[in-house]
Amino acid sequence: MVPASLVTPVDGLDSFSASQLAVTMRHLVPYGGLIPGRLTAGETLVVSGATAAYGSAVVMVALAMDARQVVALGRDATKLRSLVAATNSRVTPLVVTDDVAADAAHIREMTDGGADVAFNMMGGATDPNMTLSALRSLVNGGRLVPMESMAAPLPLPYLDVMLNNWEILGCFMYPKDAYRRLFDLCRSGLLDLTAIHPRTYALPDLPKAMAEASRIGSLECVVMNHQG
């Protein structure tokens, strides 16, 4: 028995396996950030830390929400290529140089003038360079959503934020109705649940599963099966 407020019905999702539905937890967190970010169909999104687990999921959810273009920022060209191969042609990869001005200019060039929304998923980052590049790539009135933890301060360019009408929309996790709304994207076929591959383990194999979780890539996810 659990409180009804903690339960999300999965009616109409019979075509998905239990493991696939468990993987949607990966999508749910970034979806919670795209809601206050007000990403709308036809807009351009730039994602800092796109090769990490949740960063990759941001890209996938943004495509499901009909973003016109997603610029995926990262430092590993191989991981960026894998992300593009797992998604579609609306994803544009960019290996950053940590030269904030140069990277921001490159993003603006790739997006025909600037991105509408920047999403920060730089977990444990020791410098703010990639986030600042994304921020400085925004169009007038653009929005930055800082969601992941970062081990370095973010020095905001106060004058630029003011003159460009940029919004900083901090977000932690997601609203209580987010899972229901995310499942609507699954039911409609807009969110591709095959891009992240579940690796399923029985509960007695928990230590082995935890070790595997420390090794797998961002396009995989360890799922525990109590019936295994």
C-alpha positions in Angstrom: 0.0 0.0 0.0 1.3 3.4 -1.0 -0.3 6.9 -1.0 -2.3 7.5 -4.2 -0.4 10.8 -4.7 2.8 8.7 -5.2 1.3 6.4 -8.0 1.3 7.2 -11.7 -1.0 4.9 -13.8 0.6 3.3 -16.8 -2.6 2.6 -18.8 -2.0 2.5 -22.5 1.6 1.6 -22.2 1.3 -2.1 -22.8 3.6 -2.0 -25.8 6.6 -1.2 -23.5 8.4 -3.6 -21.3 8.7 -3.0 -17.6 12.4 -2.4 -18.1 11.7 0.3 -20.7 9.3 2.0 -18.4 11.8 1.9 -15.6 14.3 3.7 -17.9 11.9 6.6 -18.2 13.1 7.8 -14.8 16.2 8.9 -16.7 14.0 11.1 -18.9 11.8 12.4 -16.1 14.5 14.5 -14.4 15.4 16.6 -17.4 11.7 16.8 -18.4 11.2 18.5 -15.1 13.7 21.2 -16.2 12.3 21.7 -19.6 8.9 22.5 -18.2 10.0 25.7 -16.4 12.4 26.3 -19.3 9.2 26.7 -21.4 10.7 24.9 -24.4 8.1 25.0 -27.2 7.9 23.4 -30.6 10.2 24.9 -33.2 12.7 26.4 -30.7 16.4 25.7 -30.5 18.0 24.1 -27.4 21.7 24.0 -26.4 22.6 21.3 -23.8 25.8 21.6 -21.7 27.1 18.2 -20.7 25.1 16.3 -23.4 27.2 13.2 -23.2 26.4 12.4 -19.6 23.5 10.1 -18.6 21.0 12.9 -17.9 22.4 15.2 -20.5 21.7 12.6 -23.2 18.2 12.3 -21.9 17.7 16.1 -22.2 18.4 15.8 -25.9 15.9 12.9 -26.3 13.1 14.6 -24.4 13.7 17.9 -26.2 13.3 16.1 -29.6 10.0 14.5 -28.3 8.8 18.0 -27.4 9.5 19.0 -31.0 12.6 21.2 -30.6 13.7 22.4 -34.1 17.4 21.8 -33.3 19.3 20.6 -30.3 23.0 21.5 -30.0 24.8 18.9 -27.9 27.9 20.2 -26.1 30.6 17.9 -24.8 34.3 17.3 -24.7 34.3 13.7 -26.1 33.8 13.5 -29.8 33.2 9.8 -29.8 30.4 10.0 -27.2 28.8 12.9 -29.1 28.8 10.8 -32.3 27.1 8.0 -30.4 24.5 10.3 -29.1 23.7 11.7 -32.6 23.5 8.1 -34.0 21.0 7.2 -31.3 18.8 10.2 -31.9 18.2 12.0 -35.2 19.4 14.7 -37.6 18.0 17.5 -35.6 20.9 17.0 -33.1 24.1 19.0 -33.9 27.2 18.0 -31.9 29.9 20.5 -30.8 33.2 19.6 -29.1 33.9 22.6 -26.9 37.3 24.2 -26.6 36.7 25.9 -23.2 37.2 29.3 -25.0 33.9 30.7 -23.9 33.7 33.5 -26.5 34.7 31.2 -29.4 32.4 28.4 -28.3 29.5 30.8 -27.9 30.1 32.3 -31.3 30.2 28.8 -32.8 26.9 27.9 -31.2 25.3 31.1 -32.5 26.6 30.3 -36.0 25.2 26.7 -35.8 21.8 28.0 -34.7 21.5 30.8 -37.2 21.8 33.6 -34.6 21.4 31.9 -31.2 19.6 29.4 -29.1 16.2 29.9 -27.4 17.0 27.8 -24.3 20.2 26.6 -22.7 20.1 23.6 -20.4 22.9 22.9 -18.0 23.5 19.2 -17.0 27.1 19.6 -16.0 27.2 17.3 -13.0 30.4 17.8 -10.9 31.9 20.3 -13.4 35.0 22.0 -12.0 34.7 25.0 -14.2 31.8 27.0 -15.6 33.1 27.4 -19.1 30.6 25.2 -21.0 27.7 26.7 -19.1 28.8 30.2 -19.9 29.3 29.4 -23.5 25.7 28.1 -23.6 24.4 31.2 -21.8 26.3 33.6 -24.1 24.8 31.8 -27.2 21.2 32.7 -26.3 19.0 35.1 -28.3 17.5 38.1 -26.7 15.0 36.9 -24.2 16.6 33.4 -24.0 16.4 31.1 -20.9 19.1 29.2 -19.0 18.0 26.3 -16.9 20.7 25.3 -14.4 19.7 21.8 -13.1 22.7 19.6 -12.5 25.1 20.1 -9.6 28.3 22.0 -10.4 31.4 22.1 -8.3 32.4 25.6 -9.5 30.6 29.0 -9.1 28.8 30.4 -12.1 30.0 34.0 -12.6 27.0 35.6 -14.3 27.8 38.5 -16.7 25.4 40.9 -15.0 25.3 43.6 -17.8 24.9 41.0 -20.6 22.0 39.3 -18.7 20.3 42.6 -18.3 20.8 43.9 -21.8 19.8 40.6 -23.4 16.8 40.0 -21.1 18.1 36.6 -20.3 16.2 34.5 -17.7 18.0 32.2 -15.2 15.5 29.5 -14.2 17.0 27.2 -11.5 15.2 23.9 -11.2 15.5 20.9 -8.9 13.8 17.7 -10.0 10.2 17.9 -11.3 6.6 18.7 -10.4 4.4 15.9 -9.1 2.4 15.6 -12.4 5.5 15.4 -14.6 5.5 11.6 -14.9 1.9 11.6 -16.2 2.8 14.2 -18.8 6.0 12.3 -19.8 4.0 9.1 -20.3 1.8 11.0 -22.7 4.9 11.6 -24.8 5.5 7.8 -24.7 1.9 6.9 -25.6 2.0 9.2 -28.6 5.3 7.7 -29.9 7.1 11.0 -29.6 9.6 9.9 -27.0 11.8 7.1 -28.3 12.4 4.6 -25.4 14.7 2.4 -27.4 17.6 4.9 -27.4 18.6 4.0 -23.9 19.2 0.3 -23.4 18.3 -1.3 -20.0 20.6 -3.8 -18.4 18.3 -5.9 -16.1 19.5 -7.6 -13.0 17.7 -9.7 -10.3 17.7 -8.2 -6.8 20.2 -10.8 -5.4 22.6 -9.5 -8.0 22.5 -6.0 -6.6 26.3 -5.7 -5.9 27.1 -6.9 -9.5 24.5 -4.4 -10.8 26.0 -1.5 -8.9 29.5 -2.3 -10.2 28.0 -2.5 -13.8 26.3 0.9 -13.2 29.7 2.5 -12.6 31.0 1.3 -15.9 28.2 1.7 -18.4 27.7 4.6 -20.9 25.1 7.3 -21.0 22.9 5.3 -23.4 22.5 2.4 -21.0 20.8 2.1 -17.7 20.8 -0.6 -15.0 17.4 -1.8 -13.9 16.6 -4.1 -11.0 13.9 -6.8 -11.4 12.4 -8.0 -8.2 11.0 -11.1 -10.0 14.4 -12.1 -11.3 
